[in-house]
Amino acid sequence: MTQPIPVTNDQLAHRIATQLGIPLRSVAATIELLLGGATVPFIARYRKEATAQPGGVPLDEVQIAQIKETYQKLLDLDKRRDVVLKAIDEQGKLTLDLRRKIEAADSLTDLEDLYLPYKQKRKTRASIAIERGLEPLATLLFIQRETNIDQVARRYITDAVPTIADALQGARDILAERISEDPDARLRIRNLFEREAVIRSVVKKGKETEGQKFKDYYDFAEPLRRVPSHRLLALRRGQAEGFLTVGLGPDEGAAIERLERQFIRTNEPGLRQQLELAIRDGYKRLLKPAIETEFENRSKEKADAAAIQIFADNLRQLLLSAPLGQQRVLAIDPGYRTGCKTVCLDAQGNLLVDTVLYLFQSENQRLQAEQTVRKLIDQHKIDAIAIGNGTAGRETEEFVQRLDLGKPVFMVSEQGASIYSASDVAREEFPDRDVTVRGAVSIGRRLMDPLAELVKIDPKSIGVGQYQHDVDQTDLRTSLDSVVESCVNQVGVSVNTASAYLLRYVSGLGPQLAGNIISYRAQNGAFTSREQLKKVPRLGPKAFEQCAGFLRIEGAKNPLDNSAVHPERYAVVERMATDAGSTVSDLIKKAELRKQIVPERYVENGLGLPTLRDIIAELEKPGRDPRGPLSTFEYDARIRSIDDLHEGMILDGIVTNITAFGAFVDIGVKQDGLVHVSQMASQYVTDPKTVVKVYQKIRVKVIEVDTARKRIALSMKI
């Protein structure tokens, strides 16, 4: 048996460098680091010299993640290549030419095309014809040298093939399958699909009324290459829900003409007719459905990727939204009938007390609620107030504002709060509290630190996606987990206050080590140095290397333990301090000392200017939070519901979600309004996220109000 040739990492690095357009040296170094157990955030932050491109520019997280993903895909391709070679070889059909073609295949599609004629199949019309001895006749037709087809076909009449027509039919079945499996034919049709395929949809009979939300697609056609991701996903959803019939493909005549040009070389009428029939049958019955499925899958993957990228971008902006910080918060989860669940949290987010305020039943209860709020604020020294933006949110905000408490009031998104409150995470944190109290706690903690709280919720439940339930769930989870990991490590984590759910996203940790850190902290008290992390069970040298720079220890004896400077570079900072005639603490405190630092003096093997500049920047603001400052926001007091809106109103709003076709904006009513991409700017906008960000405060004009359908159209062109 022919043995597969093992593919080396050097070969894979060359292929990745060519595919991604990244220098080979940078790709090879990244692969080596990844195989050594380094994470993407660690490589991007602490191994810049290793991945540096010409000119000293290091790879960023996106490029490193692309290398990681492409490397895995190429490994998977080579594993499949080995399976194909072995399968064909075991059949005794692996020629030297075929082997070369298989080894040269640089995509799974090309590889599967080459393997298709050798795959074990279920019984087909062609295999039945072959069993009946008609393969030689099919070969004679394919060679195209015969002039009397009926005379040739008569030789193959048997009990199983009683007539000339039956013989020719069987031969055509064999030819149809052979043509449909021909790699060149598949490539020609695939190229035609690529250029000219049209996706079409029609409403299913009797579903016209029930499927009104898909009305735009009742009689729809658009070139597949131009269909935006959100439209394609909408078509697929309409099909999945049973309202639409969806198909795609190029002009049938054009496809068959290309195949005829490839396979027909004779002018003999009878022979030509048999070949034309075989080609038409092969295309319609076998080749078109196969390539159509391929393009359905490919277009779905492309649409999924676009939708997932939008979700990932939105999630990143949401997770990196400004935190209030460690302040004492009174948080209210509004409600009409069941009351407003109210909690007080200390500066670390611990629950101090919970109660219920009744604002909407009677004047007496409302007065009691006023007294309770004032008492809670005074008793627990509250710094800020958080109010959920769901049902009764505006009315609750008005109630609090009228009390003139002298405390900032913030409306906080409730998206996903109910998911958290009913989760195992919430039950572990508050086993003796019901879901309503847990929801109010989540609202307060979101204000204090959105990132630390939102990591406890399945990202797709946060409400900043587009068709998130229609895309590939594995790809979505992988992408969103990467975003969460990136954001957590970009901000850094206080090891003495972080939950296990936050720690698990720190580079090099994961659920097991995160739990071990929490247990160690509970048994031994707060960490006083990064070095102490090495005492955590199972946190070995590699895990310490990966996580230490992203963990912060406030009040540590060594101020660098509360910074993004990695412990492996402490000695360099100490040399800088010695050269400046100061301590590390003085170097951090005094700008004039830092100005004396000449980074070029500290360049050494493995330590270059990119990392040195990072270190100096970190010394200026050690442990700085990259998220911006938090500001309050007030909705227009005139607006309470969609009925209060009219065209021409100019209002302030907050961007809650960004899609491929525009941005949704909260203007203080139950329904978010939509700023279509065409209404975002005077100039043409191709990508909404280049204009707005999630949680950005913007001013909009109401251009249409559809009360019946509860739709609000907005414009940023004021």
SULDA-V417543 format. One record per backbone hydrogen bond with DSSP energy under -1.0 kcal/mol. NH is the residue of the N-H (numbers start at 0). CO is the residue of the C=O. Records with the same first field share a line. If there is no record, write none. Layout:
NH: CO  CO
This chain:
11: 7
12: 8
13: 9
14: 10
15: 11
16: 12
17: 13
18: 14
19: 15
20: 16
26: 22
27: 23
28: 24
29: 25
30: 26
31: 27
32: 28
33: 29
34: 30
35: 31
36: 33
37: 32
42: 38
43: 39
44: 40
45: 41
46: 42
50: 46
52: 56
55: 52
63: 59
64: 60
65: 61
66: 62
67: 63
68: 64
69: 65
70: 66
71: 67
72: 68
73: 69
74: 70
75: 71
76: 72
77: 73
78: 74
79: 75
80: 76
81: 77
82: 78
83: 79
84: 80
85: 81
86: 82
87: 83
88: 84
89: 85
91: 88
92: 87
94: 92
98: 94
99: 95
100: 96
101: 97
102: 98
103: 99
110: 106
111: 107
112: 108
113: 109
114: 110
115: 111
117: 114
118: 115
127: 123
128: 124
129: 125
130: 126
131: 127
132: 129
133: 128
137: 133
138: 134
139: 135
140: 136
141: 137
142: 138
143: 139
151: 147
152: 148
153: 149
154: 151
155: 152
156: 153
157: 160
166: 162
167: 163
168: 164
169: 165
170: 166
171: 167
172: 168
173: 169
174: 170
175: 171
176: 172
177: 173
178: 174
179: 175
180: 176
185: 181
186: 182
187: 183
188: 184
189: 185
190: 186
191: 187
192: 188
193: 189
194: 190
195: 191
196: 192
197: 248
198: 221
199: 246
200: 219
201: 244
202: 217
203: 242
206: 203
210: 206
211: 208
213: 210
214: 211
216: 213
217: 214
219: 200
221: 198
223: 196
225: 222
231: 227
232: 228
233: 229
234: 230
235: 231
236: 232
237: 233
238: 234
239: 235
240: 236
241: 238
242: 237
243: 237
244: 201
246: 199
248: 197
254: 250
255: 251
256: 252
257: 253
258: 254
259: 255
260: 256
261: 257
262: 258
263: 259
271: 267
272: 268
273: 269
274: 270
275: 271
276: 272
277: 273
278: 274
279: 275
280: 276
281: 277
282: 278
283: 279
284: 280
285: 281
286: 281
287: 282
289: 285
290: 286
291: 287
292: 288
293: 289
294: 290
295: 291
296: 292
297: 293
298: 294
299: 295
300: 296
301: 297
302: 298
303: 299
304: 300
305: 301
306: 302
307: 303
308: 304
309: 305
310: 306
311: 307
312: 308
313: 309
314: 310
315: 311
316: 312
317: 313
318: 314
319: 315
320: 317
323: 446
324: 447
326: 324
328: 344
329: 383
330: 342
331: 385
332: 340
339: 356
340: 332
341: 354
342: 330
343: 352
344: 328
345: 349
348: 345
351: 343
352: 343
354: 341
356: 339
365: 361
366: 362
367: 363
368: 364
369: 365
370: 366
371: 367
372: 368
373: 369
374: 370
375: 371
376: 372
377: 373
378: 374
379: 375
381: 376
382: 327
383: 327
384: 407
385: 329
386: 409
387: 331
388: 411
392: 389
395: 391
396: 392
397: 393
398: 394
399: 395
400: 396
401: 397
403: 400
409: 384
411: 386
416: 413
419: 415
420: 416
421: 417
422: 419
426: 422
427: 423
428: 424
429: 425
432: 429
437: 433
438: 434
439: 435
440: 436
441: 437
442: 438
443: 439
444: 440
445: 441
446: 442
447: 443
448: 444
452: 448
453: 449
454: 450
455: 452
456: 453
460: 457
461: 458
469: 466
475: 471
476: 472
477: 473
478: 474
479: 475
480: 476
481: 477
482: 478
483: 479
484: 480
485: 481
486: 482
487: 483
488: 484
489: 485
490: 486
491: 487
492: 549
494: 551
496: 493
497: 493
502: 498
503: 499
504: 501
505: 502
508: 505
513: 509
514: 510
515: 511
516: 512
517: 513
518: 514
519: 515
520: 516
521: 517
522: 518
523: 519
524: 520
532: 529
533: 530
534: 531
535: 532
538: 535
539: 537
543: 539
544: 540
545: 541
546: 542
547: 543
549: 546
550: 547
551: 492
552: 560
555: 552
560: 557
561: 558
562: 559
568: 565
569: 566
572: 568
573: 569
574: 570
575: 571
576: 572
577: 573
578: 574
579: 575
580: 577
581: 576
586: 582
587: 583
588: 584
589: 585
593: 589
594: 590
595: 592
596: 593
600: 597
601: 598
603: 606
606: 603
611: 607
612: 608
613: 609
614: 610
615: 611
616: 612
617: 613
618: 614
619: 615
623: 620
638: 635
643: 640
644: 641
647: 701
648: 645
650: 699
652: 697
653: 665
654: 695
655: 663
656: 663
658: 661
662: 674
663: 656
664: 672
665: 653
672: 664
673: 711
674: 662
676: 660
678: 675
679: 676
689: 686
690: 687
691: 687
694: 654
695: 692
697: 652
699: 650
700: 714
701: 648
702: 712
703: 712
705: 710
710: 705
712: 703
713: 673
714: 700
715: 678
717: 715
